[in-house]
Amino acid sequence: MKVILCLLLLNASLRADYGSAFIVDKAKPVRLERADQKIAYRFTAQYGGFLSTASVFCSEAQDPLYTKVSLYADFKGKPKGAALREAYFVPNPGAWSSLSMEGVSLTQGAVYHLVLEADIQRGGGHVVDLPASARWAAFGASSPLNHMVLASGEKDPASDTLFFDGKKWKALGLQPVFFLRHGSGQVEGDPADRPLVLPIDAKNQQAQVLHFSCDYLPKKIKLRLRRLGSGDEPLRFRLLENLYLEHRMAETSRGQIAATAVGREWSWVELPFDNGKKALHTECYYVAFSSDAAAGEGYELSAMQASAGLQQGADATFDAGAHRSRASSSEDGILWKDRFEADANVILTGPSCPVLRMPLPNRAPPLPSGDLRKAREVAFEALQASRRTVGDLQPGTAYRLEELANLDMVLGDWGTAVANLEKAVSIHLLSENKDEIGRLLLVLEQAQEKKLPFPRP
């Protein structure tokens, strides 16, 4: 159903560079082994509103203690005051644990701490188990500290992992690994708990899938890799458009660089790119790399991955999830196996997508109350005004289409409502209230599938 496909585009972002600069070189789990120790994941809230759950990853453990997870507001870089919410669990090594945070409301842009500590009272009023050095649990963190939001690439200068040794808090300079679900369906955090190294040689081809949000003309390709052994086979790259309706890949450009251009240590390497001045469209492309080098004599591409078992975990990886971005591997360059909770460090750079502003004269007057038919006429006139200058590229167009869809839905005109919503989404110029669009699409989808009439006013 087309409505479902439209939902995949709601998180489309406008950026000059497409690809993840977020780096995970090492897993650096932090251990809790005493009752007076604590770990705090400090982060800046990317969304406001009520939380649903918080998830933490236990990397390893030995007969772990009952553990408490608490959410605190930040005060001068440290957690302070009463906990906003507490939850309890027994860590399971190598697994994610998701705990309820119902009733807690975050303020977008504010800094918070997700705190873990051994709970020797097991939530009660007396000690029922004393910690010992043989009982411990280590929780996810990684290096380097990126000070960056994994999904969007935006800066988060507050991000860090802190450790309390029983006397004072200390910033560890490690990337916090955690995951939050909001009641609205949005997610945030960093679920990439471990590095992923992708070999490029005669038997292994690697790619990063990118899904552009405007017609895009990249200038360069940047990737983070290193060269192995003493081989001198060049590194080849291709740009493949995924023609999903035809179930095939179409090559749009190719090139190569000499082995000597790649160092022995991890580093960013730039590749010249020429697509014949042909813009890439708002579809998914595979930026693919190959070499004729023997195993151990080729290259390695840096990447990151979230451990399995975290529901919606892929939605917090680069560009909001696997439907838009992911690492992929192939043996022959024809059949590709996508890694849905992983991203490689591959970036296409170019001019920013245009951020268009709606001129003041195109703003519609308030919709009349009571008379919905009249309201729809006013909204339609505003839509026509939005289209007069540059057609569907005018940002007011999408907003007016949303207004019309809402009115058509209430009036029971399902076909027109769906068409208008799909059009609003497809032109990638959505109003700021993306949650509302998502809600409308879901309501329409459910009502159509169940063939239920929408309640009239």
DRENKE-305562 format. One record per residue (C-alpha): residue number from 0; residue in three letters; x, y, z. Coordinates in steps of 0.2 Angstrom, whole numbers, plus 5000, padded with zeros to 4 digits. Example, Ala and Ser with C-alpha at 12.3 -4.5 7.8 and 13.67 -1.06 7.14 Angstrom:
# residues 2
[0; "Ala"; [5062; 4978; 5039]]
[1; "Ser"; [5068; 4995; 5036]]
***
This chain:
# residues 457
[0; "Met"; [5000; 5000; 5000]]
[1; "Lys"; [5007; 5017; 4995]]
[2; "Val"; [5003; 5025; 5012]]
[3; "Ile"; [5015; 5014; 5021]]
[4; "Leu"; [5029; 5018; 5008]]
[5; "Cys"; [5026; 5037; 5011]]
[6; "Leu"; [5030; 5034; 5030]]
[7; "Leu"; [5048; 5030; 5025]]
[8; "Leu"; [5051; 5048; 5019]]
[9; "Leu"; [5045; 5057; 5034]]
[10; "Asn"; [5063; 5059; 5041]]
[11; "Ala"; [5071; 5065; 5025]]
[12; "Ser"; [5083; 5078; 5030]]
[13; "Leu"; [5091; 5092; 5021]]
[14; "Arg"; [5110; 5091; 5021]]
[15; "Ala"; [5125; 5095; 5011]]
[16; "Asp"; [5135; 5079; 5015]]
[17; "Tyr"; [5126; 5062; 5014]]
[18; "Gly"; [5134; 5049; 5025]]
[19; "Ser"; [5139; 5045; 5042]]
[20; "Ala"; [5155; 5053; 5050]]
[21; "Phe"; [5151; 5044; 5067]]
[22; "Ile"; [5165; 5033; 5071]]
[23; "Val"; [5165; 5017; 5082]]
[24; "Asp"; [5183; 5011; 5083]]
[25; "Lys"; [5182; 5001; 5099]]
[26; "Ala"; [5169; 4994; 5111]]
[27; "Lys"; [5174; 5001; 5129]]
[28; "Pro"; [5161; 4994; 5141]]
[29; "Val"; [5161; 5001; 5158]]
[30; "Arg"; [5160; 4990; 5173]]
[31; "Leu"; [5149; 4991; 5189]]
[32; "Glu"; [5156; 4980; 5203]]
[33; "Arg"; [5152; 4989; 5219]]
[34; "Ala"; [5136; 4996; 5226]]
[35; "Asp"; [5144; 5014; 5227]]
[36; "Gln"; [5148; 5015; 5209]]
[37; "Lys"; [5137; 5022; 5195]]
[38; "Ile"; [5137; 5025; 5177]]
[39; "Ala"; [5129; 5040; 5169]]
[40; "Tyr"; [5125; 5042; 5150]]
[41; "Arg"; [5124; 5061; 5147]]
[42; "Phe"; [5114; 5067; 5132]]
[43; "Thr"; [5105; 5081; 5124]]
[44; "Ala"; [5086; 5077; 5121]]
[45; "Gln"; [5083; 5078; 5102]]
[46; "Tyr"; [5064; 5077; 5105]]
[47; "Gly"; [5052; 5084; 5118]]
[48; "Gly"; [5037; 5075; 5125]]
[49; "Phe"; [5034; 5059; 5135]]
[50; "Leu"; [5046; 5045; 5135]]
[51; "Ser"; [5040; 5027; 5133]]
[52; "Thr"; [5055; 5016; 5137]]
[53; "Ala"; [5074; 5017; 5139]]
[54; "Ser"; [5086; 5003; 5134]]
[55; "Val"; [5103; 4999; 5139]]
[56; "Phe"; [5116; 4986; 5133]]
[57; "Cys"; [5125; 4974; 5145]]
[58; "Ser"; [5141; 4969; 5136]]
[59; "Glu"; [5146; 4956; 5148]]
[60; "Ala"; [5143; 4951; 5166]]
[61; "Gln"; [5146; 4938; 5179]]
[62; "Asp"; [5132; 4934; 5191]]
[63; "Pro"; [5126; 4952; 5190]]
[64; "Leu"; [5118; 4961; 5204]]
[65; "Tyr"; [5100; 4968; 5203]]
[66; "Thr"; [5102; 4985; 5194]]
[67; "Lys"; [5093; 5002; 5194]]
[68; "Val"; [5091; 5013; 5179]]
[69; "Ser"; [5086; 5031; 5183]]
[70; "Leu"; [5084; 5047; 5173]]
[71; "Tyr"; [5090; 5063; 5180]]
[72; "Ala"; [5091; 5081; 5174]]
[73; "Asp"; [5108; 5089; 5172]]
[74; "Phe"; [5116; 5101; 5184]]
[75; "Lys"; [5133; 5108; 5179]]
[76; "Gly"; [5137; 5093; 5169]]
[77; "Lys"; [5132; 5080; 5182]]
[78; "Pro"; [5116; 5071; 5187]]
[79; "Lys"; [5108; 5080; 5202]]
[80; "Gly"; [5091; 5081; 5212]]
[81; "Ala"; [5078; 5068; 5213]]
[82; "Ala"; [5077; 5055; 5199]]
[83; "Leu"; [5063; 5058; 5186]]
[84; "Arg"; [5060; 5040; 5185]]
[85; "Glu"; [5067; 5023; 5191]]
[86; "Ala"; [5066; 5006; 5184]]
[87; "Tyr"; [5075; 4989; 5190]]
[88; "Phe"; [5081; 4974; 5180]]
[89; "Val"; [5094; 4960; 5181]]
[90; "Pro"; [5107; 4963; 5167]]
[91; "Asn"; [5108; 4949; 5154]]
[92; "Pro"; [5126; 4948; 5146]]
[93; "Gly"; [5126; 4952; 5127]]
[94; "Ala"; [5108; 4958; 5127]]
[95; "Trp"; [5098; 4974; 5128]]
[96; "Ser"; [5086; 4978; 5142]]
[97; "Ser"; [5071; 4989; 5139]]
[98; "Leu"; [5063; 4997; 5154]]
[99; "Ser"; [5048; 5008; 5156]]
[100; "Met"; [5050; 5027; 5157]]
[101; "Glu"; [5031; 5031; 5156]]
[102; "Gly"; [5026; 5047; 5163]]
[103; "Val"; [5043; 5056; 5161]]
[104; "Ser"; [5042; 5071; 5149]]
[105; "Leu"; [5058; 5077; 5141]]
[106; "Thr"; [5062; 5095; 5135]]
[107; "Gln"; [5069; 5096; 5118]]
[108; "Gly"; [5087; 5103; 5119]]
[109; "Ala"; [5089; 5100; 5138]]
[110; "Val"; [5103; 5089; 5145]]
[111; "Tyr"; [5099; 5073; 5154]]
[112; "His"; [5108; 5058; 5162]]
[113; "Leu"; [5103; 5040; 5161]]
[114; "Val"; [5111; 5032; 5177]]
[115; "Leu"; [5115; 5014; 5181]]
[116; "Glu"; [5119; 5007; 5198]]
[117; "Ala"; [5119; 4991; 5207]]
[118; "Asp"; [5104; 4990; 5219]]
[119; "Ile"; [5108; 4980; 5234]]
[120; "Gln"; [5092; 4983; 5242]]
[121; "Arg"; [5083; 4976; 5227]]
[122; "Gly"; [5070; 4990; 5227]]
[123; "Gly"; [5065; 4986; 5245]]
[124; "Gly"; [5070; 4994; 5262]]
[125; "His"; [5083; 4982; 5267]]
[126; "Val"; [5099; 4974; 5260]]
[127; "Val"; [5096; 4957; 5254]]
[128; "Asp"; [5112; 4954; 5244]]
[129; "Leu"; [5129; 4961; 5247]]
[130; "Pro"; [5140; 4965; 5231]]
[131; "Ala"; [5157; 4956; 5229]]
[132; "Ser"; [5171; 4958; 5217]]
[133; "Ala"; [5166; 4942; 5209]]
[134; "Arg"; [5149; 4949; 5204]]
[135; "Trp"; [5149; 4963; 5191]]
[136; "Ala"; [5141; 4969; 5175]]
[137; "Ala"; [5148; 4980; 5161]]
[138; "Phe"; [5138; 4992; 5151]]
[139; "Gly"; [5140; 4998; 5133]]
[140; "Ala"; [5151; 5013; 5128]]
[141; "Ser"; [5163; 5015; 5114]]
[142; "Ser"; [5177; 5026; 5108]]
[143; "Pro"; [5180; 5039; 5101]]
[144; "Leu"; [5168; 5051; 5109]]
[145; "Asn"; [5159; 5058; 5094]]
[146; "His"; [5150; 5073; 5102]]
[147; "Met"; [5137; 5069; 5088]]
[148; "Val"; [5120; 5062; 5086]]
[149; "Leu"; [5121; 5045; 5076]]
[150; "Ala"; [5105; 5047; 5067]]
[151; "Ser"; [5106; 5065; 5061]]
[152; "Gly"; [5125; 5069; 5062]]
[153; "Glu"; [5121; 5085; 5072]]
[154; "Lys"; [5132; 5090; 5086]]
[155; "Asp"; [5129; 5086; 5104]]
[156; "Pro"; [5143; 5094; 5114]]
[157; "Ala"; [5135; 5087; 5131]]
[158; "Ser"; [5137; 5069; 5126]]
[159; "Asp"; [5148; 5059; 5137]]
[160; "Thr"; [5149; 5044; 5148]]
[161; "Leu"; [5152; 5048; 5167]]
[162; "Phe"; [5158; 5036; 5181]]
[163; "Phe"; [5155; 5039; 5200]]
[164; "Asp"; [5168; 5029; 5210]]
[165; "Gly"; [5159; 5032; 5227]]
[166; "Lys"; [5166; 5049; 5229]]
[167; "Lys"; [5165; 5060; 5214]]
[168; "Trp"; [5160; 5059; 5196]]
[169; "Lys"; [5172; 5058; 5182]]
[170; "Ala"; [5170; 5061; 5163]]
[171; "Leu"; [5177; 5046; 5154]]
[172; "Gly"; [5177; 5053; 5136]]
[173; "Leu"; [5167; 5038; 5129]]
[174; "Gln"; [5152; 5037; 5118]]
[175; "Pro"; [5137; 5033; 5128]]
[176; "Val"; [5127; 5018; 5121]]
[177; "Phe"; [5108; 5019; 5125]]
[178; "Phe"; [5092; 5020; 5116]]
[179; "Leu"; [5076; 5030; 5120]]
[180; "Arg"; [5058; 5027; 5113]]
[181; "His"; [5046; 5042; 5114]]
[182; "Gly"; [5027; 5039; 5116]]
[183; "Ser"; [5025; 5048; 5099]]
[184; "Gly"; [5035; 5034; 5091]]
[185; "Gln"; [5051; 5044; 5089]]
[186; "Val"; [5068; 5036; 5095]]
[187; "Glu"; [5085; 5043; 5099]]
[188; "Gly"; [5101; 5038; 5107]]
[189; "Asp"; [5116; 5028; 5100]]
[190; "Pro"; [5113; 5009; 5098]]
[191; "Ala"; [5129; 5006; 5089]]
[192; "Asp"; [5138; 4997; 5103]]
[193; "Arg"; [5152; 4989; 5093]]
[194; "Pro"; [5164; 4992; 5078]]
[195; "Leu"; [5162; 4983; 5061]]
[196; "Val"; [5177; 4981; 5050]]
[197; "Leu"; [5172; 4977; 5032]]
[198; "Pro"; [5185; 4969; 5020]]
[199; "Ile"; [5187; 4974; 5002]]
[200; "Asp"; [5196; 4962; 4991]]
[201; "Ala"; [5194; 4949; 4977]]
[202; "Lys"; [5180; 4940; 4987]]
[203; "Asn"; [5172; 4954; 4996]]
[204; "Gln"; [5164; 4970; 4990]]
[205; "Gln"; [5156; 4983; 5002]]
[206; "Ala"; [5144; 4997; 5000]]
[207; "Gln"; [5135; 5010; 5009]]
[208; "Val"; [5117; 5013; 5004]]
[209; "Leu"; [5112; 5032; 5004]]
[210; "His"; [5094; 5039; 5001]]
[211; "Phe"; [5095; 5057; 4995]]
[212; "Ser"; [5081; 5070; 5000]]
[213; "Cys"; [5083; 5081; 4984]]
[214; "Asp"; [5090; 5080; 4967]]
[215; "Tyr"; [5108; 5080; 4972]]
[216; "Leu"; [5125; 5083; 4962]]
[217; "Pro"; [5139; 5076; 4973]]
[218; "Lys"; [5157; 5082; 4970]]
[219; "Lys"; [5167; 5070; 4980]]
[220; "Ile"; [5166; 5053; 4989]]
[221; "Lys"; [5174; 5052; 5006]]
[222; "Leu"; [5177; 5036; 5016]]
[223; "Arg"; [5187; 5030; 5031]]
[224; "Leu"; [5198; 5015; 5027]]
[225; "Arg"; [5215; 5007; 5028]]
[226; "Arg"; [5226; 4997; 5017]]
[227; "Leu"; [5232; 4979; 5022]]
[228; "Gly"; [5248; 4970; 5017]]
[229; "Ser"; [5260; 4975; 5003]]
[230; "Gly"; [5247; 4973; 4989]]
[231; "Asp"; [5246; 4986; 4975]]
[232; "Glu"; [5229; 4983; 4968]]
[233; "Pro"; [5219; 4999; 4966]]
[234; "Leu"; [5203; 5003; 4975]]
[235; "Arg"; [5188; 5003; 4963]]
[236; "Phe"; [5172; 5012; 4966]]
[237; "Arg"; [5155; 5012; 4958]]
[238; "Leu"; [5139; 5022; 4961]]
[239; "Leu"; [5124; 5010; 4958]]
[240; "Glu"; [5106; 5016; 4958]]
[241; "Asn"; [5094; 5004; 4965]]
[242; "Leu"; [5079; 5002; 4953]]
[243; "Tyr"; [5068; 4993; 4965]]
[244; "Leu"; [5053; 4992; 4953]]
[245; "Glu"; [5064; 4983; 4941]]
[246; "His"; [5073; 4973; 4954]]
[247; "Arg"; [5090; 4978; 4947]]
[248; "Met"; [5105; 4990; 4949]]
[249; "Ala"; [5110; 5003; 4936]]
[250; "Glu"; [5128; 5009; 4937]]
[251; "Thr"; [5129; 5028; 4935]]
[252; "Ser"; [5147; 5031; 4937]]
[253; "Arg"; [5164; 5022; 4942]]
[254; "Gly"; [5182; 5026; 4946]]
[255; "Gln"; [5197; 5020; 4955]]
[256; "Ile"; [5212; 5026; 4965]]
[257; "Ala"; [5230; 5019; 4967]]
[258; "Ala"; [5234; 5009; 4982]]
[259; "Thr"; [5247; 5021; 4987]]
[260; "Ala"; [5233; 5034; 4991]]
[261; "Val"; [5227; 5024; 5005]]
[262; "Gly"; [5237; 5023; 5022]]
[263; "Arg"; [5240; 5009; 5034]]
[264; "Glu"; [5231; 5017; 5048]]
[265; "Trp"; [5212; 5022; 5048]]
[266; "Ser"; [5210; 5039; 5039]]
[267; "Trp"; [5198; 5048; 5028]]
[268; "Val"; [5201; 5047; 5010]]
[269; "Glu"; [5194; 5058; 4996]]
[270; "Leu"; [5189; 5051; 4979]]
[271; "Pro"; [5186; 5062; 4964]]
[272; "Phe"; [5168; 5060; 4958]]
[273; "Asp"; [5161; 5064; 4941]]
[274; "Asn"; [5143; 5059; 4937]]
[275; "Gly"; [5143; 5069; 4920]]
[276; "Lys"; [5133; 5083; 4928]]
[277; "Lys"; [5119; 5071; 4930]]
[278; "Ala"; [5110; 5074; 4947]]
[279; "Leu"; [5106; 5059; 4958]]
[280; "His"; [5087; 5058; 4962]]
[281; "Thr"; [5078; 5055; 4978]]
[282; "Glu"; [5080; 5036; 4977]]
[283; "Cys"; [5093; 5024; 4985]]
[284; "Tyr"; [5110; 5022; 4979]]
[285; "Tyr"; [5124; 5010; 4983]]
[286; "Val"; [5141; 5018; 4985]]
[287; "Ala"; [5151; 5002; 4981]]
[288; "Phe"; [5169; 4997; 4983]]
[289; "Ser"; [5179; 4983; 4976]]
[290; "Ser"; [5197; 4977; 4973]]
[291; "Asp"; [5206; 4962; 4965]]
[292; "Ala"; [5218; 4961; 4979]]
[293; "Ala"; [5220; 4944; 4988]]
[294; "Ala"; [5213; 4942; 5005]]
[295; "Gly"; [5224; 4951; 5018]]
[296; "Glu"; [5232; 4962; 5004]]
[297; "Gly"; [5217; 4973; 5001]]
[298; "Tyr"; [5208; 4986; 5011]]
[299; "Glu"; [5196; 4988; 5026]]
[300; "Leu"; [5182; 5000; 5027]]
[301; "Ser"; [5177; 5006; 5045]]
[302; "Ala"; [5159; 5004; 5050]]
[303; "Met"; [5148; 5002; 5066]]
[304; "Gln"; [5134; 4990; 5071]]
[305; "Ala"; [5120; 4988; 5084]]
[306; "Ser"; [5119; 4972; 5093]]
[307; "Ala"; [5103; 4962; 5088]]
[308; "Gly"; [5088; 4961; 5099]]
[309; "Leu"; [5084; 4980; 5101]]
[310; "Gln"; [5067; 4984; 5093]]
[311; "Gln"; [5067; 4999; 5082]]
[312; "Gly"; [5086; 4999; 5084]]
[313; "Ala"; [5089; 5003; 5066]]
[314; "Asp"; [5079; 5018; 5067]]
[315; "Ala"; [5092; 5027; 5077]]
[316; "Thr"; [5106; 5023; 5066]]
[317; "Phe"; [5112; 5035; 5052]]
[318; "Asp"; [5098; 5044; 5043]]
[319; "Ala"; [5084; 5036; 5053]]
[320; "Gly"; [5086; 5018; 5049]]
[321; "Ala"; [5088; 5004; 5037]]
[322; "His"; [5075; 5010; 5025]]
[323; "Arg"; [5086; 5025; 5021]]
[324; "Ser"; [5104; 5020; 5025]]
[325; "Arg"; [5113; 5004; 5028]]
[326; "Ala"; [5129; 4995; 5025]]
[327; "Ser"; [5129; 4981; 5012]]
[328; "Ser"; [5140; 4967; 5007]]
[329; "Ser"; [5142; 4957; 4991]]
[330; "Glu"; [5153; 4943; 4983]]
[331; "Asp"; [5150; 4947; 4965]]
[332; "Gly"; [5144; 4965; 4965]]
[333; "Ile"; [5127; 4959; 4959]]
[334; "Leu"; [5118; 4951; 4974]]
[335; "Trp"; [5119; 4962; 4989]]
[336; "Lys"; [5116; 4957; 5007]]
[337; "Asp"; [5111; 4972; 5017]]
[338; "Arg"; [5115; 4975; 5036]]
[339; "Phe"; [5100; 4983; 5043]]
[340; "Glu"; [5108; 4989; 5059]]
[341; "Ala"; [5125; 4995; 5053]]
[342; "Asp"; [5132; 5009; 5043]]
[343; "Ala"; [5149; 5011; 5035]]
[344; "Asn"; [5159; 5028; 5035]]
[345; "Val"; [5155; 5033; 5018]]
[346; "Ile"; [5150; 5051; 5013]]
[347; "Leu"; [5145; 5060; 4997]]
[348; "Thr"; [5149; 5079; 4998]]
[349; "Gly"; [5141; 5092; 4988]]
[350; "Pro"; [5130; 5108; 4988]]
[351; "Ser"; [5116; 5109; 5001]]
[352; "Cys"; [5098; 5105; 4996]]
[353; "Pro"; [5089; 5121; 4995]]
[354; "Val"; [5079; 5126; 5010]]
[355; "Leu"; [5065; 5136; 5002]]
[356; "Arg"; [5054; 5149; 5012]]
[357; "Met"; [5036; 5152; 5009]]
[358; "Pro"; [5033; 5171; 5004]]
[359; "Leu"; [5022; 5180; 5016]]
[360; "Pro"; [5008; 5184; 5003]]
[361; "Asn"; [5005; 5165; 5001]]
[362; "Arg"; [5000; 5163; 5019]]
[363; "Ala"; [4982; 5159; 5020]]
[364; "Pro"; [4969; 5167; 5031]]
[365; "Pro"; [4963; 5157; 5046]]
[366; "Leu"; [4951; 5144; 5041]]
[367; "Pro"; [4932; 5148; 5045]]
[368; "Ser"; [4925; 5138; 5059]]
[369; "Gly"; [4910; 5128; 5058]]
[370; "Asp"; [4908; 5127; 5039]]
[371; "Leu"; [4920; 5113; 5034]]
[372; "Arg"; [4916; 5114; 5015]]
[373; "Lys"; [4920; 5133; 5015]]
[374; "Ala"; [4936; 5129; 5025]]
[375; "Arg"; [4941; 5117; 5011]]
[376; "Glu"; [4938; 5130; 4998]]
[377; "Val"; [4949; 5143; 5007]]
[378; "Ala"; [4963; 5130; 5009]]
[379; "Phe"; [4962; 5125; 4991]]
[380; "Glu"; [4964; 5143; 4986]]
[381; "Ala"; [4979; 5144; 4997]]
[382; "Leu"; [4986; 5129; 4989]]
[383; "Gln"; [4984; 5137; 4972]]
[384; "Ala"; [4993; 5152; 4978]]
[385; "Ser"; [5007; 5142; 4984]]
[386; "Arg"; [5009; 5134; 4967]]
[387; "Arg"; [5009; 5150; 4957]]
[388; "Thr"; [5028; 5154; 4958]]
[389; "Val"; [5038; 5138; 4956]]
[390; "Gly"; [5025; 5124; 4956]]
[391; "Asp"; [5027; 5110; 4968]]
[392; "Leu"; [5044; 5116; 4974]]
[393; "Gln"; [5035; 5130; 4984]]
[394; "Pro"; [5036; 5124; 5002]]
[395; "Gly"; [5018; 5131; 5005]]
[396; "Thr"; [5012; 5117; 4993]]
[397; "Ala"; [5015; 5103; 5005]]
[398; "Tyr"; [5008; 5112; 5020]]
[399; "Arg"; [4992; 5116; 5010]]
[400; "Leu"; [4990; 5098; 5004]]
[401; "Glu"; [4991; 5093; 5022]]
[402; "Glu"; [4977; 5105; 5027]]
[403; "Leu"; [4967; 5098; 5013]]
[404; "Ala"; [4970; 5080; 5017]]
[405; "Asn"; [4964; 5084; 5035]]
[406; "Leu"; [4948; 5092; 5030]]
[407; "Asp"; [4945; 5078; 5017]]
[408; "Met"; [4947; 5065; 5030]]
[409; "Val"; [4935; 5073; 5042]]
[410; "Leu"; [4923; 5075; 5027]]
[411; "Gly"; [4924; 5057; 5023]]
[412; "Asp"; [4933; 5059; 5006]]
[413; "Trp"; [4946; 5046; 5008]]
[414; "Gly"; [4952; 5045; 4991]]
[415; "Thr"; [4956; 5063; 4990]]
[416; "Ala"; [4964; 5063; 5007]]
[417; "Val"; [4976; 5049; 5003]]
[418; "Ala"; [4981; 5057; 4987]]
[419; "Asn"; [4984; 5074; 4995]]
[420; "Leu"; [4994; 5066; 5009]]
[421; "Glu"; [5005; 5056; 4997]]
[422; "Lys"; [5008; 5071; 4987]]
[423; "Ala"; [5013; 5081; 5002]]
[424; "Val"; [5026; 5068; 5007]]
[425; "Ser"; [5033; 5064; 4990]]
[426; "Ile"; [5038; 5082; 4987]]
[427; "His"; [5049; 5082; 5003]]
[428; "Leu"; [5044; 5099; 5008]]
[429; "Leu"; [5034; 5095; 5024]]
[430; "Ser"; [5028; 5106; 5037]]
[431; "Glu"; [5037; 5106; 5054]]
[432; "Asn"; [5024; 5096; 5062]]
[433; "Lys"; [5029; 5079; 5055]]
[434; "Asp"; [5022; 5069; 5069]]
[435; "Glu"; [5005; 5076; 5064]]
[436; "Ile"; [5007; 5070; 5046]]
[437; "Gly"; [5012; 5053; 5052]]
[438; "Arg"; [4997; 5052; 5063]]
[439; "Leu"; [4986; 5056; 5048]]
[440; "Leu"; [4994; 5043; 5037]]
[441; "Leu"; [4992; 5030; 5050]]
[442; "Val"; [4973; 5034; 5054]]
[443; "Leu"; [4970; 5034; 5035]]
[444; "Glu"; [4979; 5017; 5033]]
[445; "Gln"; [4969; 5009; 5047]]
[446; "Ala"; [4953; 5016; 5042]]
[447; "Gln"; [4955; 5011; 5024]]
[448; "Glu"; [4960; 4993; 5028]]
[449; "Lys"; [4946; 4991; 5040]]
[450; "Lys"; [4934; 5000; 5029]]
[451; "Leu"; [4928; 5011; 5043]]
[452; "Pro"; [4920; 5028; 5040]]
[453; "Phe"; [4929; 5042; 5049]]
[454; "Pro"; [4918; 5050; 5062]]
[455; "Arg"; [4910; 5066; 5055]]
[456; "Pro"; [4909; 5081; 5065]]
***
